[in-house]
Amino acid sequence: MLLINFKIEMKRTEMENCARKYGISSKETLKVSQELDKLLNIQNKSNVELTYV
């Protein structure tokens, strides 16, 4: 679980930097945002599965 949290924080930082450099609506920022969404979905799925075990 710690690894996914680390990856999420790294991707969040990458997205913030990308937004500063290219703008919040740029293709680059949106791509990183989608990658962050995937990581968050993985984390949420893991949390749900742990809740129902």
ModelCIF file with pLDDT and N, C-alpha, C, O atoms, coordinates in Angstrom:
data_MODEL
#
_entry.id   MODEL 
#
_entity.id                         1 
_entity.type                       polymer 
_entity.pdbx_number_of_molecules   1 
#
_entity_poly.entity_id                      1 
_entity_poly.type                           'polypeptide(L)' 
_entity_poly.nstd_linkage                   no 
_entity_poly.nstd_monomer                   no 
_entity_poly.pdbx_seq_one_letter_code       MLLINFKIEMKRTEMENCARKYGISSKETLKVSQELDKLLNIQNKSNVELTYV 
_entity_poly.pdbx_seq_one_letter_code_can   MLLINFKIEMKRTEMENCARKYGISSKETLKVSQELDKLLNIQNKSNVELTYV 
_entity_poly.pdbx_strand_id                 A 
#
loop_
_entity_poly_seq.entity_id 
_entity_poly_seq.num 
_entity_poly_seq.mon_id 
_entity_poly_seq.hetero 
1 1  MET n 
1 2  LEU n 
1 3  LEU n 
1 4  ILE n 
1 5  ASN n 
1 6  PHE n 
1 7  LYS n 
1 8  ILE n 
1 9  GLU n 
1 10 MET n 
1 11 LYS n 
1 12 ARG n 
1 13 THR n 
1 14 GLU n 
1 15 MET n 
1 16 GLU n 
1 17 ASN n 
1 18 CYS n 
1 19 ALA n 
1 20 ARG n 
1 21 LYS n 
1 22 TYR n 
1 23 GLY n 
1 24 ILE n 
1 25 SER n 
1 26 SER n 
1 27 LYS n 
1 28 GLU n 
1 29 THR n 
1 30 LEU n 
1 31 LYS n 
1 32 VAL n 
1 33 SER n 
1 34 GLN n 
1 35 GLU n 
1 36 LEU n 
1 37 ASP n 
1 38 LYS n 
1 39 LEU n 
1 40 LEU n 
1 41 ASN n 
1 42 ILE n 
1 43 GLN n 
1 44 ASN n 
1 45 LYS n 
1 46 SER n 
1 47 ASN n 
1 48 VAL n 
1 49 GLU n 
1 50 LEU n 
1 51 THR n 
1 52 TYR n 
1 53 VAL n 
#
_struct_asym.id          A 
_struct_asym.entity_id   1 
#
loop_
_ma_qa_metric.id 
_ma_qa_metric.mode 
_ma_qa_metric.name 
_ma_qa_metric.software_group_id 
_ma_qa_metric.type 
1 global pLDDT . pLDDT 
2 local  pLDDT . pLDDT 
#
_ma_qa_metric_global.metric_id      1 
_ma_qa_metric_global.metric_value   93.08 
_ma_qa_metric_global.model_id       1 
_ma_qa_metric_global.ordinal_id     1 
#
loop_
_ma_qa_metric_local.label_asym_id 
_ma_qa_metric_local.label_comp_id 
_ma_qa_metric_local.label_seq_id 
_ma_qa_metric_local.metric_id 
_ma_qa_metric_local.metric_value 
_ma_qa_metric_local.model_id 
_ma_qa_metric_local.ordinal_id 
A MET 1  2 72.00 1 1  
A LEU 2  2 88.00 1 2  
A LEU 3  2 95.00 1 3  
A ILE 4  2 95.00 1 4  
A ASN 5  2 96.00 1 5  
A PHE 6  2 97.00 1 6  
A LYS 7  2 98.00 1 7  
A ILE 8  2 98.00 1 8  
A GLU 9  2 98.00 1 9  
A MET 10 2 98.00 1 10 
A LYS 11 2 98.00 1 11 
A ARG 12 2 98.00 1 12 
A THR 13 2 98.00 1 13 
A GLU 14 2 98.00 1 14 
A MET 15 2 98.00 1 15 
A GLU 16 2 98.00 1 16 
A ASN 17 2 98.00 1 17 
A CYS 18 2 98.00 1 18 
A ALA 19 2 98.00 1 19 
A ARG 20 2 98.00 1 20 
A LYS 21 2 98.00 1 21 
A TYR 22 2 98.00 1 22 
A GLY 23 2 98.00 1 23 
A ILE 24 2 97.00 1 24 
A SER 25 2 97.00 1 25 
A SER 26 2 98.00 1 26 
A LYS 27 2 98.00 1 27 
A GLU 28 2 98.00 1 28 
A THR 29 2 98.00 1 29 
A LEU 30 2 98.00 1 30 
A LYS 31 2 98.00 1 31 
A VAL 32 2 98.00 1 32 
A SER 33 2 98.00 1 33 
A GLN 34 2 98.00 1 34 
A GLU 35 2 98.00 1 35 
A LEU 36 2 98.00 1 36 
A ASP 37 2 98.00 1 37 
A LYS 38 2 98.00 1 38 
A LEU 39 2 98.00 1 39 
A LEU 40 2 97.00 1 40 
A ASN 41 2 97.00 1 41 
A ILE 42 2 95.00 1 42 
A GLN 43 2 94.00 1 43 
A ASN 44 2 93.00 1 44 
A LYS 45 2 91.00 1 45 
A SER 46 2 86.00 1 46 
A ASN 47 2 83.00 1 47 
A VAL 48 2 79.00 1 48 
A GLU 49 2 74.00 1 49 
A LEU 50 2 70.00 1 50 
A THR 51 2 73.00 1 51 
A TYR 52 2 67.00 1 52 
A VAL 53 2 59.00 1 53 
#
loop_
_atom_site.group_PDB 
_atom_site.id 
_atom_site.type_symbol 
_atom_site.label_atom_id 
_atom_site.label_alt_id 
_atom_site.label_comp_id 
_atom_site.label_asym_id 
_atom_site.label_entity_id 
_atom_site.label_seq_id 
_atom_site.pdbx_PDB_ins_code 
_atom_site.Cartn_x 
_atom_site.Cartn_y 
_atom_site.Cartn_z 
_atom_site.occupancy 
_atom_site.B_iso_or_equiv 
_atom_site.pdbx_formal_charge 
_atom_site.auth_seq_id 
_atom_site.auth_comp_id 
_atom_site.auth_asym_id 
_atom_site.auth_atom_id 
_atom_site.pdbx_PDB_model_num 
ATOM 1   N N  . MET A 1 1  ? 0.813   -1.198  0.000   1.00 72.00 ? 1  MET A N  1 
ATOM 2   C CA . MET A 1 1  ? 0.000   0.000   0.000   1.00 72.00 ? 1  MET A CA 1 
ATOM 3   C C  . MET A 1 1  ? 0.859   1.267   0.000   1.00 72.00 ? 1  MET A C  1 
ATOM 4   O O  . MET A 1 1  ? 0.471   2.290   -0.563  1.00 72.00 ? 1  MET A O  1 
ATOM 5   N N  . LEU A 1 2  ? 2.010   1.187   0.627   1.00 88.00 ? 2  LEU A N  1 
ATOM 6   C CA . LEU A 1 2  ? 2.884   2.352   0.668   1.00 88.00 ? 2  LEU A CA 1 
ATOM 7   C C  . LEU A 1 2  ? 3.419   2.704   -0.711  1.00 88.00 ? 2  LEU A C  1 
ATOM 8   O O  . LEU A 1 2  ? 3.616   3.878   -1.021  1.00 88.00 ? 2  LEU A O  1 
ATOM 9   N N  . LEU A 1 3  ? 3.654   1.698   -1.536  1.00 95.00 ? 3  LEU A N  1 
ATOM 10  C CA . LEU A 1 3  ? 4.175   1.945   -2.870  1.00 95.00 ? 3  LEU A CA 1 
ATOM 11  C C  . LEU A 1 3  ? 3.170   2.720   -3.715  1.00 95.00 ? 3  LEU A C  1 
ATOM 12  O O  . LEU A 1 3  ? 3.555   3.650   -4.423  1.00 95.00 ? 3  LEU A O  1 
ATOM 13  N N  . ILE A 1 4  ? 1.897   2.357   -3.657  1.00 95.00 ? 4  ILE A N  1 
ATOM 14  C CA . ILE A 1 4  ? 0.892   3.056   -4.449  1.00 95.00 ? 4  ILE A CA 1 
ATOM 15  C C  . ILE A 1 4  ? 0.758   4.496   -3.959  1.00 95.00 ? 4  ILE A C  1 
ATOM 16  O O  . ILE A 1 4  ? 0.578   5.407   -4.767  1.00 95.00 ? 4  ILE A O  1 
ATOM 17  N N  . ASN A 1 5  ? 0.842   4.708   -2.657  1.00 96.00 ? 5  ASN A N  1 
ATOM 18  C CA . ASN A 1 5  ? 0.781   6.072   -2.119  1.00 96.00 ? 5  ASN A CA 1 
ATOM 19  C C  . ASN A 1 5  ? 1.950   6.911   -2.619  1.00 96.00 ? 5  ASN A C  1 
ATOM 20  O O  . ASN A 1 5  ? 1.781   8.080   -2.963  1.00 96.00 ? 5  ASN A O  1 
ATOM 21  N N  . PHE A 1 6  ? 3.125   6.313   -2.657  1.00 97.00 ? 6  PHE A N  1 
ATOM 22  C CA . PHE A 1 6  ? 4.309   7.004   -3.157  1.00 97.00 ? 6  PHE A CA 1 
ATOM 23  C C  . PHE A 1 6  ? 4.135   7.358   -4.637  1.00 97.00 ? 6  PHE A C  1 
ATOM 24  O O  . PHE A 1 6  ? 4.429   8.480   -5.048  1.00 97.00 ? 6  PHE A O  1 
ATOM 25  N N  . LYS A 1 7  ? 3.657   6.399   -5.434  1.00 98.00 ? 7  LYS A N  1 
ATOM 26  C CA . LYS A 1 7  ? 3.447   6.639   -6.860  1.00 98.00 ? 7  LYS A CA 1 
ATOM 27  C C  . LYS A 1 7  ? 2.422   7.749   -7.080  1.00 98.00 ? 7  LYS A C  1 
ATOM 28  O O  . LYS A 1 7  ? 2.579   8.578   -7.976  1.00 98.00 ? 7  LYS A O  1 
ATOM 29  N N  . ILE A 1 8  ? 1.377   7.760   -6.261  1.00 98.00 ? 8  ILE A N  1 
ATOM 30  C CA . ILE A 1 8  ? 0.343   8.797   -6.377  1.00 98.00 ? 8  ILE A CA 1 
ATOM 31  C C  . ILE A 1 8  ? 0.937   10.177  -6.091  1.00 98.00 ? 8  ILE A C  1 
ATOM 32  O O  . ILE A 1 8  ? 0.689   11.131  -6.827  1.00 98.00 ? 8  ILE A O  1 
ATOM 33  N N  . GLU A 1 9  ? 1.709   10.274  -5.036  1.00 98.00 ? 9  GLU A N  1 
ATOM 34  C CA . GLU A 1 9  ? 2.311   11.569  -4.697  1.00 98.00 ? 9  GLU A CA 1 
ATOM 35  C C  . GLU A 1 9  ? 3.291   12.038  -5.768  1.00 98.00 ? 9  GLU A C  1 
ATOM 36  O O  . GLU A 1 9  ? 3.348   13.226  -6.085  1.00 98.00 ? 9  GLU A O  1 
ATOM 37  N N  . MET A 1 10 ? 4.055   11.111  -6.321  1.00 98.00 ? 10 MET A N  1 
ATOM 38  C CA . MET A 1 10 ? 4.991   11.470  -7.397  1.00 98.00 ? 10 MET A CA 1 
ATOM 39  C C  . MET A 1 10 ? 4.239   11.940  -8.640  1.00 98.00 ? 10 MET A C  1 
ATOM 40  O O  . MET A 1 10 ? 4.633   12.916  -9.279  1.00 98.00 ? 10 MET A O  1 
ATOM 41  N N  . LYS A 1 11 ? 3.158   11.246  -8.977  1.00 98.00 ? 11 LYS A N  1 
ATOM 42  C CA . LYS A 1 11 ? 2.372   11.607  -10.161 1.00 98.00 ? 11 LYS A CA 1 
ATOM 43  C C  . LYS A 1 11 ? 1.658   12.935  -9.932  1.00 98.00 ? 11 LYS A C  1 
ATOM 44  O O  . LYS A 1 11 ? 1.525   13.737  -10.856 1.00 98.00 ? 11 LYS A O  1 
ATOM 45  N N  . ARG A 1 12 ? 1.198   13.169  -8.709  1.00 98.00 ? 12 ARG A N  1 
ATOM 46  C CA . ARG A 1 12 ? 0.532   14.439  -8.383  1.00 98.00 ? 12 ARG A CA 1 
ATOM 47  C C  . ARG A 1 12 ? 1.513   15.601  -8.548  1.00 98.00 ? 12 ARG A C  1 
ATOM 48  O O  . ARG A 1 12 ? 1.163   16.646  -9.096  1.00 98.00 ? 12 ARG A O  1 
ATOM 49  N N  . THR A 1 13 ? 2.726   15.412  -8.075  1.00 98.00 ? 13 THR A N  1 
ATOM 50  C CA . THR A 1 13 ? 3.759   16.442  -8.226  1.00 98.00 ? 13 THR A CA 1 
ATOM 51  C C  . THR A 1 13 ? 4.076   16.673  -9.701  1.00 98.00 ? 13 THR A C  1 
ATOM 52  O O  . THR A 1 13 ? 4.238   17.812  -10.138 1.00 98.00 ? 13 THR A O  1 
ATOM 53  N N  . GLU A 1 14 ? 4.163   15.595  -10.454 1.00 98.00 ? 14 GLU A N  1 
ATOM 54  C CA . GLU A 1 14 ? 4.416   15.703  -11.892 1.00 98.00 ? 14 GLU A CA 1 
ATOM 55  C C  . GLU A 1 14 ? 3.294   16.490  -12.572 1.00 98.00 ? 14 GLU A C  1 
ATOM 56  O O  . GLU A 1 14 ? 3.556   17.323  -13.439 1.00 98.00 ? 14 GLU A O  1 
ATOM 57  N N  . MET A 1 15 ? 2.051   16.227  -12.182 1.00 98.00 ? 15 MET A N  1 
ATOM 58  C CA . MET A 1 15 ? 0.915   16.924  -12.782 1.00 98.00 ? 15 MET A CA 1 
ATOM 59  C C  . MET A 1 15 ? 0.949   18.419  -12.434 1.00 98.00 ? 15 MET A C  1 
ATOM 60  O O  . MET A 1 15 ? 0.694   19.265  -13.291 1.00 98.00 ? 15 MET A O  1 
ATOM 61  N N  . GLU A 1 16 ? 1.261   18.732  -11.186 1.00 98.00 ? 16 GLU A N  1 
ATOM 62  C CA . GLU A 1 16 ? 1.349   20.134  -10.781 1.00 98.00 ? 16 GLU A CA 1 
ATOM 63  C C  . GLU A 1 16 ? 2.435   20.867  -11.572 1.00 98.00 ? 16 GLU A C  1 
ATOM 64  O O  . GLU A 1 16 ? 2.225   21.991  -12.029 1.00 98.00 ? 16 GLU A O  1 
ATOM 65  N N  . ASN A 1 17 ? 3.578   20.235  -11.728 1.00 98.00 ? 17 ASN A N  1 
ATOM 66  C CA . ASN A 1 17 ? 4.667   20.840  -12.493 1.00 98.00 ? 17 ASN A CA 1 
ATOM 67  C C  . ASN A 1 17 ? 4.284   21.022  -13.957 1.00 98.00 ? 17 ASN A C  1 
ATOM 68  O O  . ASN A 1 17 ? 4.591   22.045  -14.569 1.00 98.00 ? 17 ASN A O  1 
ATOM 69  N N  . CYS A 1 18 ? 3.619   20.028  -14.502 1.00 98.00 ? 18 CYS A N  1 
ATOM 70  C CA . CYS A 1 18 ? 3.182   20.078  -15.887 1.00 98.00 ? 18 CYS A CA 1 
ATOM 71  C C  . CYS A 1 18 ? 2.166   21.213  -16.085 1.00 98.00 ? 18 CYS A C  1 
ATOM 72  O O  . CYS A 1 18 ? 2.221   21.935  -17.081 1.00 98.00 ? 18 CYS A O  1 
ATOM 73  N N  . ALA A 1 19 ? 1.256   21.360  -15.148 1.00 98.00 ? 19 ALA A N  1 
ATOM 74  C CA . ALA A 1 19 ? 0.242   22.421  -15.233 1.00 98.00 ? 19 ALA A CA 1 
ATOM 75  C C  . ALA A 1 19 ? 0.896   23.802  -15.170 1.00 98.00 ? 19 ALA A C  1 
ATOM 76  O O  . ALA A 1 19 ? 0.483   24.724  -15.874 1.00 98.00 ? 19 ALA A O  1 
ATOM 77  N N  . ARG A 1 20 ? 1.904   23.935  -14.335 1.00 98.00 ? 20 ARG A N  1 
ATOM 78  C CA . ARG A 1 20 ? 2.619   25.215  -14.256 1.00 98.00 ? 20 ARG A CA 1 
ATOM 79  C C  . ARG A 1 20 ? 3.358   25.519  -15.562 1.00 98.00 ? 20 ARG A C  1 
ATOM 80  O O  . ARG A 1 20 ? 3.392   26.661  -16.020 1.00 98.00 ? 20 ARG A O  1 
ATOM 81  N N  . LYS A 1 21 ? 3.938   24.493  -16.139 1.00 98.00 ? 21 LYS A N  1 
ATOM 82  C CA . LYS A 1 21 ? 4.757   24.686  -17.339 1.00 98.00 ? 21 LYS A CA 1 
ATOM 83  C C  . LYS A 1 21 ? 3.918   24.856  -18.603 1.00 98.00 ? 21 LYS A C  1 
ATOM 84  O O  . LYS A 1 21 ? 4.203   25.733  -19.418 1.00 98.00 ? 21 LYS A O  1 
ATOM 85  N N  . TYR A 1 22 ? 2.878   24.022  -18.777 1.00 98.00 ? 22 TYR A N  1 
ATOM 86  C CA . TYR A 1 22 ? 2.123   23.997  -20.026 1.00 98.00 ? 22 TYR A CA 1 
ATOM 87  C C  . TYR A 1 22 ? 0.703   24.547  -19.914 1.00 98.00 ? 22 TYR A C  1 
ATOM 88  O O  . TYR A 1 22 ? 0.064   24.823  -20.929 1.00 98.00 ? 22 TYR A O  1 
ATOM 89  N N  . GLY A 1 23 ? 0.207   24.709  -18.692 1.00 98.00 ? 23 GLY A N  1 
ATOM 90  C CA . GLY A 1 23 ? -1.167  25.152  -18.491 1.00 98.00 ? 23 GLY A CA 1 
ATOM 91  C C  . GLY A 1 23 ? -2.042  23.988  -18.083 1.00 98.00 ? 23 GLY A C  1 
ATOM 92  O O  . GLY A 1 23 ? -1.759  22.829  -18.387 1.00 98.00 ? 23 GLY A O  1 
ATOM 93  N N  . ILE A 1 24 ? -3.110  24.326  -17.386 1.00 97.00 ? 24 ILE A N  1 
ATOM 94  C CA . ILE A 1 24 ? -3.951  23.288  -16.794 1.00 97.00 ? 24 ILE A CA 1 
ATOM 95  C C  . ILE A 1 24 ? -4.729  22.485  -17.832 1.00 97.00 ? 24 ILE A C  1 
ATOM 96  O O  . ILE A 1 24 ? -5.089  21.337  -17.574 1.00 97.00 ? 24 ILE A O  1 
ATOM 97  N N  . SER A 1 25 ? -4.991  23.063  -18.988 1.00 97.00 ? 25 SER A N  1 
ATOM 98  C CA . SER A 1 25 ? -5.788  22.369  -20.014 1.00 97.00 ? 25 SER A CA 1 
ATOM 99  C C  . SER A 1 25 ? -4.944  21.802  -21.151 1.00 97.00 ? 25 SER A C  1 
ATOM 100 O O  . SER A 1 25 ? -5.484  21.379  -22.173 1.00 97.00 ? 25 SER A O  1 
ATOM 101 N N  . SER A 1 26 ? -3.639  21.790  -20.983 1.00 98.00 ? 26 SER A N  1 
ATOM 102 C CA . SER A 1 26 ? -2.780  21.285  -22.051 1.00 98.00 ? 26 SER A CA 1 
ATOM 103 C C  . SER A 1 26 ? -2.882  19.774  -22.195 1.00 98.00 ? 26 SER A C  1 
ATOM 104 O O  . SER A 1 26 ? -3.273  19.072  -21.263 1.00 98.00 ? 26 SER A O  1 
ATOM 105 N N  . LYS A 1 27 ? -2.528  19.290  -23.367 1.00 98.00 ? 27 LYS A N  1 
ATOM 106 C CA . LYS A 1 27 ? -2.532  17.842  -23.616 1.00 98.00 ? 27 LYS A CA 1 
ATOM 107 C C  . LYS A 1 27 ? -1.605  17.122  -22.642 1.00 98.00 ? 27 LYS A C  1 
ATOM 108 O O  . LYS A 1 27 ? -1.931  16.046  -22.142 1.00 98.00 ? 27 LYS A O  1 
ATOM 109 N N  . GLU A 1 28 ? -0.463  17.717  -22.383 1.00 98.00 ? 28 GLU A N  1 
ATOM 110 C CA . GLU A 1 28 ? 0.521   17.110  -21.502 1.00 98.00 ? 28 GLU A CA 1 
ATOM 111 C C  . GLU A 1 28 ? -0.041  16.938  -20.079 1.00 98.00 ? 28 GLU A C  1 
ATOM 112 O O  . GLU A 1 28 ? 0.085   15.877  -19.468 1.00 98.00 ? 28 GLU A O  1 
ATOM 113 N N  . THR A 1 29 ? -0.663  18.011  -19.575 1.00 98.00 ? 29 THR A N  1 
ATOM 114 C CA . THR A 1 29 ? -1.226  17.970  -18.231 1.00 98.00 ? 29 THR A CA 1 
ATOM 115 C C  . THR A 1 29 ? -2.383  16.978  -18.150 1.00 98.00 ? 29 THR A C  1 
ATOM 116 O O  . THR A 1 29 ? -2.498  16.232  -17.177 1.00 98.00 ? 29 THR A O  1 
ATOM 117 N N  . LEU A 1 30 ? -3.231  16.970  -19.162 1.00 98.00 ? 30 LEU A N  1 
ATOM 118 C CA . LEU A 1 30 ? -4.364  16.044  -19.161 1.00 98.00 ? 30 LEU A CA 1 
ATOM 119 C C  . LEU A 1 30 ? -3.899  14.592  -19.183 1.00 98.00 ? 30 LEU A C  1 
ATOM 120 O O  . LEU A 1 30 ? -4.507  13.735  -18.542 1.00 98.00 ? 30 LEU A O  1 
ATOM 121 N N  . LYS A 1 31 ? -2.835  14.316  -19.911 1.00 98.00 ? 31 LYS A N  1 
ATOM 122 C CA . LYS A 1 31 ? -2.297  12.949  -19.965 1.00 98.00 ? 31 LYS A CA 1 
ATOM 123 C C  . LYS A 1 31 ? -1.813  12.519  -18.574 1.00 98.00 ? 31 LYS A C  1 
ATOM 124 O O  . LYS A 1 31 ? -2.110  11.412  -18.124 1.00 98.00 ? 31 LYS A O  1 
ATOM 125 N N  . VAL A 1 32 ? -1.075  13.393  -17.904 1.00 98.00 ? 32 VAL A N  1 
ATOM 126 C CA . VAL A 1 32 ? -0.572  13.066  -16.568 1.00 98.00 ? 32 VAL A CA 1 
ATOM 127 C C  . VAL A 1 32 ? -1.741  12.937  -15.587 1.00 98.00 ? 32 VAL A C  1 
ATOM 128 O O  . VAL A 1 32 ? -1.721  12.085  -14.698 1.00 98.00 ? 32 VAL A O  1 
ATOM 129 N N  . SER A 1 33 ? -2.745  13.778  -15.752 1.00 98.00 ? 33 SER A N  1 
ATOM 130 C CA . SER A 1 33 ? -3.928  13.707  -14.904 1.00 98.00 ? 33 SER A CA 1 
ATOM 131 C C  . SER A 1 33 ? -4.643  12.366  -15.051 1.00 98.00 ? 33 SER A C  1 
ATOM 132 O O  . SER A 1 33 ? -5.108  11.794  -14.065 1.00 98.00 ? 33 SER A O  1 
ATOM 133 N N  . GLN A 1 34 ? -4.729  11.873  -16.268 1.00 98.00 ? 34 GLN A N  1 
ATOM 134 C CA . GLN A 1 34 ? -5.352  10.569  -16.506 1.00 98.00 ? 34 GLN A CA 1 
ATOM 135 C C  . GLN A 1 34 ? -4.530  9.446   -15.886 1.00 98.00 ? 34 GLN A C  1 
ATOM 136 O O  . GLN A 1 34 ? -5.087  8.479   -15.366 1.00 98.00 ? 34 GLN A O  1 
ATOM 137 N N  . GLU A 1 35 ? -3.215  9.570   -15.941 1.00 98.00 ? 35 GLU A N  1 
ATOM 138 C CA . GLU A 1 35 ? -2.349  8.581   -15.301 1.00 98.00 ? 35 GLU A CA 1 
ATOM 139 C C  . GLU A 1 35 ? -2.560  8.593   -13.784 1.00 98.00 ? 35 GLU A C  1 
ATOM 140 O O  . GLU A 1 35 ? -2.595  7.541   -13.147 1.00 98.00 ? 35 GLU A O  1 
ATOM 141 N N  . LEU A 1 36 ? -2.699  9.795   -13.213 1.00 98.00 ? 36 LEU A N  1 
ATOM 142 C CA . LEU A 1 36 ? -2.975  9.921   -11.786 1.00 98.00 ? 36 LEU A CA 1 
ATOM 143 C C  . LEU A 1 36 ? -4.323  9.289   -11.452 1.00 98.00 ? 36 LEU A C  1 
ATOM 144 O O  . LEU A 1 36 ? -4.450  8.596   -10.442 1.00 98.00 ? 36 LEU A O  1 
ATOM 145 N N  . ASP A 1 37 ? -5.323  9.525   -12.289 1.00 98.00 ? 37 ASP A N  1 
ATOM 146 C CA . ASP A 1 37 ? -6.645  8.919   -12.076 1.00 98.00 ? 37 ASP A CA 1 
ATOM 147 C C  . ASP A 1 37 ? -6.559  7.400   -12.021 1.00 98.00 ? 37 ASP A C  1 
ATOM 148 O O  . ASP A 1 37 ? -7.214  6.771   -11.191 1.00 98.00 ? 37 ASP A O  1 
ATOM 149 N N  . LYS A 1 38 ? -5.761  6.811   -12.895 1.00 98.00 ? 38 LYS A N  1 
ATOM 150 C CA . LYS A 1 38 ? -5.611  5.355   -12.902 1.00 98.00 ? 38 LYS A CA 1 
ATOM 151 C C  . LYS A 1 38 ? -5.016  4.859   -11.589 1.00 98.00 ? 38 LYS A C  1 
ATOM 152 O O  . LYS A 1 38 ? -5.466  3.858   -11.031 1.00 98.00 ? 38 LYS A O  1 
ATOM 153 N N  . LEU A 1 39 ? -4.007  5.565   -11.106 1.00 98.00 ? 39 LEU A N  1 
ATOM 154 C CA . LEU A 1 39 ? -3.396  5.179   -9.826  1.00 98.00 ? 39 LEU A CA 1 
ATOM 155 C C  . LEU A 1 39 ? -4.397  5.318   -8.678  1.00 98.00 ? 39 LEU A C  1 
ATOM 156 O O  . LEU A 1 39 ? -4.462  4.459   -7.799  1.00 98.00 ? 39 LEU A O  1 
ATOM 157 N N  . LEU A 1 40 ? -5.168  6.392   -8.690  1.00 97.00 ? 40 LEU A N  1 
ATOM 158 C CA . LEU A 1 40 ? -6.172  6.588   -7.642  1.00 97.00 ? 40 LEU A CA 1 
ATOM 159 C C  . LEU A 1 40 ? -7.249  5.509   -7.700  1.00 97.00 ? 40 LEU A C  1 
ATOM 160 O O  . LEU A 1 40 ? -7.729  5.058   -6.660  1.00 97.00 ? 40 LEU A O  1 
ATOM 161 N N  . ASN A 1 41 ? -7.629  5.096   -8.894  1.00 97.00 ? 41 ASN A N  1 
ATOM 162 C CA . ASN A 1 41 ? -8.609  4.018   -9.037  1.00 97.00 ? 41 ASN A CA 1 
ATOM 163 C C  . ASN A 1 41 ? -8.068  2.705   -8.486  1.00 97.00 ? 41 ASN A C  1 
ATOM 164 O O  . ASN A 1 41 ? -8.801  1.949   -7.846  1.00 97.00 ? 41 ASN A O  1 
ATOM 165 N N  . ILE A 1 42 ? -6.801  2.433   -8.728  1.00 95.00 ? 42 ILE A N  1 
ATOM 166 C CA . ILE A 1 42 ? -6.173  1.227   -8.181  1.00 95.00 ? 42 ILE A CA 1 
ATOM 167 C C  . ILE A 1 42 ? -6.195  1.278   -6.658  1.00 95.00 ? 42 ILE A C  1 
ATOM 168 O O  . ILE A 1 42 ? -6.526  0.291   -6.001  1.00 95.00 ? 42 ILE A O  1 
ATOM 169 N N  . GLN A 1 43 ? -5.843  2.429   -6.102  1.00 94.00 ? 43 GLN A N  1 
ATOM 170 C CA . GLN A 1 43 ? -5.850  2.586   -4.651  1.00 94.00 ? 43 GLN A CA 1 
ATOM 171 C C  . GLN A 1 43 ? -7.264  2.401   -4.090  1.00 94.00 ? 43 GLN A C  1 
ATOM 172 O O  . GLN A 1 43 ? -7.454  1.698   -3.097  1.00 94.00 ? 43 GLN A O  1 
ATOM 173 N N  . ASN A 1 44 ? -8.242  3.025   -4.721  1.00 93.00 ? 44 ASN A N  1 
ATOM 174 C CA . ASN A 1 44 ? -9.624  2.913   -4.245  1.00 93.00 ? 44 ASN A CA 1 
ATOM 175 C C  . ASN A 1 44 ? -10.127 1.476   -4.318  1.00 93.00 ? 44 ASN A C  1 
ATOM 176 O O  . ASN A 1 44 ? -10.817 1.011   -3.411  1.00 93.00 ? 44 ASN A O  1 
ATOM 177 N N  . LYS A 1 45 ? -9.788  0.777   -5.388  1.00 91.00 ? 45 LYS A N  1 
ATOM 178 C CA . LYS A 1 45 ? -10.197 -0.617  -5.523  1.00 91.00 ? 45 LYS A CA 1 
ATOM 179 C C  . LYS A 1 45 ? -9.587  -1.458  -4.405  1.00 91.00 ? 45 LYS A C  1 
ATOM 180 O O  . LYS A 1 45 ? -10.257 -2.314  -3.828  1.00 91.00 ? 45 LYS A O  1 
ATOM 181 N N  . SER A 1 46 ? -8.333  -1.214  -4.109  1.00 86.00 ? 46 SER A N  1 
ATOM 182 C CA . SER A 1 46 ? -7.660  -1.945  -3.029  1.00 86.00 ? 46 SER A CA 1 
ATOM 183 C C  . SER A 1 46 ? -8.324  -1.658  -1.693  1.00 86.00 ? 46 SER A C  1 
ATOM 184 O O  . SER A 1 46 ? -8.505  -2.564  -0.880  1.00 86.00 ? 46 SER A O  1 
ATOM 185 N N  . ASN A 1 47 ? -8.686  -0.406  -1.462  1.00 83.00 ? 47 ASN A N  1 
ATOM 186 C CA . ASN A 1 47 ? -9.333  -0.037  -0.200  1.00 83.00 ? 47 ASN A CA 1 
ATOM 187 C C  . ASN A 1 47 ? -10.694 -0.699  -0.071  1.00 83.00 ? 47 ASN A C  1 
ATOM 188 O O  . ASN A 1 47 ? -11.059 -1.142  1.018   1.00 83.00 ? 47 ASN A O  1 
ATOM 189 N N  . VAL A 1 48 ? -11.446 -0.774  -1.148  1.00 79.00 ? 48 VAL A N  1 
ATOM 190 C CA . VAL A 1 48 ? -12.765 -1.404  -1.130  1.00 79.00 ? 48 VAL A CA 1 
ATOM 191 C C  . VAL A 1 48 ? -12.628 -2.890  -0.855  1.00 79.00 ? 48 VAL A C  1 
ATOM 192 O O  . VAL A 1 48 ? -13.381 -3.454  -0.061  1.00 79.00 ? 48 VAL A O  1 
ATOM 193 N N  . GLU A 1 49 ? -11.665 -3.524  -1.513  1.00 74.00 ? 49 GLU A N  1 
ATOM 194 C CA . GLU A 1 49 ? -11.467 -4.966  -1.313  1.00 74.00 ? 49 GLU A CA 1 
ATOM 195 C C  . GLU A 1 49 ? -11.058 -5.257  0.124   1.00 74.00 ? 49 GLU A C  1 
ATOM 196 O O  . GLU A 1 49 ? -11.496 -6.258  0.691   1.00 74.00 ? 49 GLU A O  1 
ATOM 197 N N  . LEU A 1 50 ? -10.243 -4.423  0.718   1.00 70.00 ? 50 LEU A N  1 
ATOM 198 C CA . LEU A 1 50 ? -9.821  -4.618  2.108   1.00 70.00 ? 50 LEU A CA 1 
ATOM 199 C C  . LEU A 1 50 ? -10.993 -4.413  3.063   1.00 70.00 ? 50 LEU A C  1 
ATOM 200 O O  . LEU A 1 50 ? -11.064 -5.057  4.110   1.00 70.00 ? 50 LEU A O  1 
ATOM 201 N N  . THR A 1 51 ? -11.900 -3.528  2.708   1.00 73.00 ? 51 THR A N  1 
ATOM 202 C CA . THR A 1 51 ? -13.052 -3.250  3.555   1.00 73.00 ? 51 THR A CA 1 
ATOM 203 C C  . THR A 1 51 ? -13.985 -4.455  3.644   1.00 73.00 ? 51 THR A C  1 
ATOM 204 O O  . THR A 1 51 ? -14.578 -4.707  4.693   1.00 73.00 ? 51 THR A O  1 
ATOM 205 N N  . TYR A 1 52 ? -14.113 -5.194  2.553   1.00 67.00 ? 52 TYR A N  1 
ATOM 206 C CA . TYR A 1 52 ? -15.077 -6.300  2.491   1.00 67.00 ? 52 TYR A CA 1 
ATOM 207 C C  . TYR A 1 52 ? -14.451 -7.664  2.745   1.00 67.00 ? 52 TYR A C  1 
ATOM 208 O O  . TYR A 1 52 ? -15.091 -8.692  2.520   1.00 67.00 ? 52 TYR A O  1 
ATOM 209 N N  . VAL A 1 53 ? -13.212 -7.683  3.210   1.00 59.00 ? 53 VAL A N  1 
ATOM 210 C CA . VAL A 1 53 ? -12.567 -8.970  3.508   1.00 59.00 ? 53 VAL A CA 1 
ATOM 211 C C  . VAL A 1 53 ? -12.909 -9.404  4.913   1.00 59.00 ? 53 VAL A C  1 
ATOM 212 O O  . VAL A 1 53 ? -12.464 -10.462 5.357   1.00 59.00 ? 53 VAL A O  1 
#
